[in-house]
Amino acid sequence: MDGMIRDRKSEGIHDPIFARALVISPDYRMEHACAFVSVEVCGIRGDDAGEARRSASMATGIPVTNIIIAATHTHSGPATIGFFNPQEHEYLALLLGKIVSAIVKAVEAARPVLFGCVSGREDTISHYRRLLARDGHVVMNWEPYPPEKIAGPLGEIDPEVGTLQFVETADPGRYVGILYNHAGHPNVMSGDNYLISGDYPGLASRLLEEEYGCVALFMNGAEGTMDIDGLRDRDWEGVGRTGKALAEAVSETVRRTAVKSEPVISSGHTRYTLSARKITANELKVVA
């Protein structure tokens, strides 16, 4: 399993994990289409995602640059990147094939839709995990530390819930797909968990799919400094609490969305490299 230090392999499946796909096009022509894929694993290496994108492009005609493959970042998924544990090559090969299959199925299921976009808010799940102690050093939010010695978080979370929703043109009450975005760290279940799970975004997607009768894709935000409350219900009850909170926030946002006909769809992309952070001499002294 990926994302946590564990001393053995997984022991079973708590809840099934999925690769969900949504394809949109302004005119049914696949050369103008965009594909979004949400995969319930901790991460996928760039080369592996590229392989799936090229295969999907060959199978559907969607440009490689118009295919987004995004891991939800669950820490209770198979080792697709080999973070802390060896990479599961056999599973990864299976997964890449399923990603391509999901995109192909989305293309085959295409139909006219109306489109809506709106943002909401959920600020109970994520917490800024780097805390500044009064003596100047940094404490992670899961580390036991006297609360009175904490000056406060070193930054702010991003509580925005962004949603895209699609309904059938012929029946606006029938949903075709929901894509939602929120910045969070799906590691409610920590290193003592040995069951495969989509963690709280997996539960949120299942709840939304039950409510709206359509596919619901979670796309994570910048989760590097986001985390769950480190000392609160790191168990399946915690997964239930956070998953339901996210689903309710998305549902509340979706319900107040006005869908529009004939939306303008365009796409673009850019490639950039982030430089490594430079640690100052004073920061090194604090750490030491």
Secondary structure as the mmCIF struct_conf table of DSSP 4:
data_model
#
loop_
_struct_conf.conf_type_id
_struct_conf.id
_struct_conf.beg_label_comp_id
_struct_conf.beg_label_asym_id
_struct_conf.beg_label_seq_id
_struct_conf.end_label_comp_id
_struct_conf.end_label_asym_id
_struct_conf.end_label_seq_id
BEND BEND1 GLY A 3 MET A 4
BEND BEND2 ASP A 7 ARG A 8
STRN STRN1 GLY A 12 ILE A 13
BEND BEND3 HIS A 14 ASP A 15
STRN STRN2 ALA A 19 ILE A 24
BEND BEND4 PRO A 26 TYR A 28
HELX_RH_3T_P HELX_RH_3T_P1 MET A 30 HIS A 32
STRN STRN3 CYS A 34 VAL A 39
BEND BEND5 VAL A 41 CYS A 42
HELX_RH_AL_P HELX_RH_AL_P1 GLY A 46 THR A 60
HELX_RH_3T_P HELX_RH_3T_P2 VAL A 64 ASN A 66
STRN STRN4 ILE A 67 ALA A 71
TURN_TY1_P TURN_TY1_P1 HIS A 75 SER A 76
BEND BEND6 GLY A 77 GLY A 77
BEND BEND7 THR A 80 ILE A 81
BEND BEND8 PHE A 83 ASN A 85
HELX_RH_AL_P HELX_RH_AL_P2 HIS A 89 GLU A 108
TURN_TY1_P TURN_TY1_P2 ALA A 109 ALA A 109
STRN STRN5 VAL A 113 ARG A 121
BEND BEND9 THR A 124 ILE A 125
STRN STRN6 HIS A 127 TYR A 128
STRN STRN7 ARG A 130 ALA A 133
TURN_TY1_P TURN_TY1_P3 ARG A 134 ASP A 135
BEND BEND10 GLY A 136 GLY A 136
STRN STRN8 VAL A 138 MET A 140
TURN_TY1_P TURN_TY1_P4 ASN A 141 TRP A 142
BEND BEND11 GLU A 143 GLU A 143
HELX_RH_3T_P HELX_RH_3T_P3 PRO A 147 LYS A 149
STRN STRN9 ILE A 150 PRO A 153
BEND BEND12 LEU A 154 GLY A 155
STRN STRN10 GLU A 160 GLU A 168
BEND BEND13 THR A 169 ALA A 170
TURN_TY1_P TURN_TY1_P5 PRO A 172 GLY A 173
BEND BEND14 ARG A 174 ARG A 174
STRN STRN11 TYR A 175 HIS A 182
BEND BEND15 VAL A 188 MET A 189
TURN_TY1_P TURN_TY1_P6 GLY A 191 ASP A 192
STRN STRN12 LEU A 195 ILE A 196
HELX_RH_AL_P HELX_RH_AL_P3 ASP A 199 TYR A 212
BEND BEND16 GLY A 213 CYS A 214
STRN STRN13 VAL A 215 ASN A 220
TURN_TY1_P TURN_TY1_P7 GLY A 224 THR A 225
STRN STRN14 MET A 226 ASP A 227
TURN_TY1_P TURN_TY1_P8 GLY A 230 LEU A 231
BEND BEND17 ARG A 232 ARG A 232
BEND BEND18 ASP A 235 ASP A 235
HELX_RH_AL_P HELX_RH_AL_P4 TRP A 236 ARG A 255
TURN_TY1_P TURN_TY1_P9 ARG A 256 ARG A 256
STRN STRN15 LYS A 260 LYS A 260
BEND BEND19 SER A 261 GLU A 262
HELX_LH_PP_P HELX_LH_PP_P1 LEU A 274 THR A 280
HELX_RH_AL_P HELX_RH_AL_P5 ALA A 281 VAL A 287
#
